[in-house]
Amino acid sequence: MEVVFALAIGVMAGSGIYLLLRPRTFQVIMGLSLLSYAVNLFIFGMGRLRTGAAPVIDAARGTDPALYADPVPQALVLTAIVIGFAVTALLLVVLLAARGLSGTDHVDSREPERE
Amino acid sequence: MIQHLPILPILLPLLTGALLLFSGEARHGWRALFALCATLAQLAVALALLAGTDGWIATPWRDGVVVYALGNWAAPFGIALVVDRLAALMLTLTAILGLAALVYALARWERAGSHFLPLFQFLLMGLNGAFLTGDLFNLFVFFEVLLAASYGLALHGSGAPRVKAGLHYIVVNLVASLVFLVAAALIYGVTGTLNMAELALIVPRLDADARALFEIGALLLGIVFLVKAGAWPLNFWLPAAYAAAAPPVGAVFAILTKVGVYALLRFSILFGQDVAPAPFKGNWLFYCGLATIAVGTLGVLAAQKLDRLAGFMVVVSSGTLLAAFGFTGTTLTAPALYYLTSSVLGGGAFFMLIEMAERNRAAAADLLAISFEAFGLQERHESEHSDEMAGVAIPAAMAFLGLAFFSCAAVLSGLPPLSGFVAKFALLKAAIAAPPAAPALQAGLLFAALLLSGLAGLIALSRLGIRVFWDSERPTPRLQWLEAGPVAGLLLLCFALAFGTGPAMTYFEAAARALHDPATYIGVVLPGARP
């Protein structure tokens, strides 16, 4: 499981960074989204990967912390998802505004001159 | 009641912003009055905290550090807000600058787009929260709050240059936020805590493997703070974004870079010099600051417009702070705090001033001014004015603008008699008097950097100032009291800071002493914990 998890994070972060460095605004926003998925998975992984363990204490199972998953990274990931979602939506609006004002989807708001 | 004081700088702007959001745009006067009252209340709270931490008013807080446990959950489990002298100082600066920018914006800029007032309150909330929090993840959350508000404000008024600069600003800061998340997660994964005081306790006990991972997390964290602080080579987005922003927004942005500097300072000291992870100790911060000063200075000299010049001035002041905090030893901290205060006040005034001065001017005038000088050309009209023109009275607005510009130039480039000079003088004096641990090379470099950046600022400001104010063909701008007042107020504060250097320096020295004694901070946040 760890290998698959690590590969997933690596592939997503790699593709995200590649797209982030591309000249079109749509590629940039896709790159940012992929990168934020990778980061969210990473935060989740920092609580150690476990199967079949709930993060909330259950009266029937007892209070031994070893029986439960770490709840803090899961709470952090929720916060990060919400914030990332909101800011990505905001960025989309800015992209559309830039496209409308400049007539191009290049990140510098003008097309590079062709040789 | 007084024990709830530390939460108010976050609650007040949050509630004000939310209420403003739901009140229609129609009732303009009431909204403005409401926002103004709320910001005044924030200033009062910040001043009360300032007085409380320094012991001017009787409080139950000991050692000038106060912890507010949200929901009454004790520190390592709950979220803690921590106020010490430095945090109270930053809160006060935020409130003063926020008040000045708000009053200025009410005159006309507020109506250049929608939702200026709520966004402005949320920006203040994010700033206050970032200064108050004692928790790594909440630092991230408040960074996001202030950035989200600043994205909206940077685009306030719209227009192609703003959207273009804003796009770069948003993308760079989004990537920085993602790096921040990785760093916070990594640090939590290694240490099992996000509380800054508890981190300082746990880090020295880490074994080698965990230590290596922690250092990587700290490295990423350092990169994020340097992006926010506008340190070279992570600051290429900064001048364009600051120059393109609406003037009152630019004025508040003058304190945005200081958040990064504040976070760096807080972390580097909390860990203590001997156990600090590599990114927070050593000389590299000093050299990074020097490089930032150098780039900022070149930018100041090359800037062809006043707003870009102001952006590069922010870079220079950021670099000066980084160099001062990175200097070997701790003697430079108090003068650096003085410099921070002075440059925030002066920089904020400058952003608002240049817009008033630039009003009614032809767009290309500055560009022409530089090329005229570069090619030794004379403007035509200079000889046309004969002697009978000698007695023209200077309109009051021009006299005010000229005086304010001169004062700003003096503060920003460090000329007597204003606070900028006192700040640089104190920095240089402390650099000479630094203990022998600091190599003479460092003191020499700091000397050269500070003096040269001041000289460059002076050259650039006087060059553009001559063109702006001695241009006899331009019409006199019409000023409103609402616009001239905040600039005058900020500059008067610079005067007051210069004349009250004694008491101010005593406070900064107390703040620096408290800062360099992390045991008190840790002891108050985590009572019963033994380092």
Interface residues (C-beta under 8 A of the other chain):
Chain A: L20 T25 V28 L32 L35 S36 V39 F42 I43 G45 M46 G47 R48 V72 P73 L76 T79 A80 I83 G84 A86 V87 L90 L91 V94 L95 A97 A98 L101 S102 V107 D108 S109
Chain B: F137 V141 E144 L147 A148 Y151 G152 L155 S158 G159 A160 V163 K164 G166 L167 H168 I170 V171 L174 V175 S177 L178 L181 V182 A184 A185 L186 Y188 G189 L194
